[in-house]
Amino acid sequence: MKKLILVASALVITATACKKDKTTTTASTTTTASTGTKTTYNGAVKAIIDASCAGCHGASSNDGAYYNYATVKASVAIIIQDMDSGKMPKGASKLSATQISSVKQWQADGLLEQ
């Protein structure tokens, strides 16, 4: 009986001690707890903003200018809100879940430029 309890205890300890590595895949970057790789503006977000936002929100825009790292970083909360709601990009298809998740992951990873 003692052996059965010992084996059962060992199995419980082993099962609770082993945790699956948490991995999130984005457009061009993978964030993994074990590797520490993070989504960056230049690595993933810039291409999304350039293709989907900069046409209307360029440097001369009066309605939110998203033309470089600093301007996108400063407005990331509203950008995500507008992407999630489908409000933006105006007159175009809603961004894919992968694109939106890349921007969200960039924010979660600390809004790194490179």
HUDA-V12267 format. One record per residue. RES is the residue in one small letter. PHI is phi in whole degrees, -180 to 180 (none if undefined). PSI is psi in whole degrees, 0 to 359 (999 if undefined). BURIAL is # if it has 9 or more other ideal C-beta (glycine too) atoms within 8 Angstrom, else .. Layout:
BEGIN
res: <RES	RES>
phi: <PHI	PHI>
psi: <PSI	PSI>
burial: <BURIAL	BURIAL>
END
This chain:
BEGIN
res: <m	k	k	l	i	l	v	a	s	a	l	v	i	t	a	t	a	c	k	k	d	k	t	t	t	t	a	s	t	t	t	t	a	s	t	g	t	k	t	t	y	n	g	a	v	k	a	i	i	d	a	s	c	a	g	c	h	g	a	s	s	n	d	g	a	y	y	n	y	a	t	v	k	a	s	v	a	i	i	i	q	d	m	d	s	g	k	m	p	k	g	a	s	k	l	s	a	t	q	i	s	s	v	k	q	w	q	a	d	g	l	l	e	q>
phi: <none	-63	-65	-63	-65	-64	-65	-63	-64	-62	-65	-65	-64	-64	-66	-82	-81	-90	-117	-69	-65	-87	-126	-124	-102	-122	-52	-137	-142	-118	-104	-130	-56	-82	-95	76	-69	-125	-72	-122	-60	-67	-79	-143	-79	-55	-62	-67	-64	-60	-79	-113	-124	-63	-58	-104	-112	-77	-58	-95	-71	-92	-117	86	-103	-119	-117	-154	-53	-63	-72	-71	-58	-66	-115	-59	-63	-71	-61	-63	-59	-69	-68	-60	-77	85	-63	-128	-76	-66	76	-135	-67	-59	-64	-69	-59	-66	-64	-63	-67	-64	-67	-63	-66	-59	-63	-64	-83	104	57	-75	-79	-129>
psi: <321	322	320	316	319	315	316	319	317	319	318	316	316	317	322	338	333	118	140	138	128	119	135	125	135	188	310	10	147	131	119	136	323	332	332	8	137	152	135	163	307	329	331	318	321	315	322	313	315	318	329	342	321	334	322	333	44	188	329	8	139	353	57	109	117	73	356	176	311	318	325	316	317	336	14	324	314	326	312	316	314	326	314	318	344	3	325	148	133	134	10	171	149	144	154	159	324	317	314	318	330	317	319	319	322	315	314	329	0	14	47	143	312	999>
burial: <.	.	.	.	.	.	.	.	.	.	.	.	.	.	.	.	.	.	.	.	.	.	.	#	.	#	#	.	#	#	#	#	.	.	.	.	.	#	#	#	#	.	#	#	#	#	#	#	#	.	.	#	#	#	.	#	#	#	.	.	#	.	.	.	#	#	.	.	#	.	#	#	#	.	#	#	.	.	#	#	#	#	#	.	.	.	.	#	#	.	.	.	.	.	#	.	.	.	#	#	#	#	#	#	#	#	#	.	#	.	#	#	.	.>
END
